[in-house]
């Protein structure tokens, strides 16, 4: 019988999230169509403007992926 490892191997390390995802407002990549003049449609995607910044969370500095809309509207406090 084969025993499989648990997935909590990274419990003590920082978990990295995908790049085009805001950790504050949960904004992610959207998809849709490019529509040409002749009305042909091809798939495309729109990604939010996500920056990896140092943010104050519970009194400590933490690096997070935050969209520029959340930075501009001051939903997070940047660490200095």
Secondary structure, 3 states (H helix, E strand, C coil): CCCCCCCHHHCCCCCCCCCCCCCCCCCCCEEEEEECCCCCEEEEEECCCEEEEEEEECCEEEEEEEEHHHHHCCCCCECC
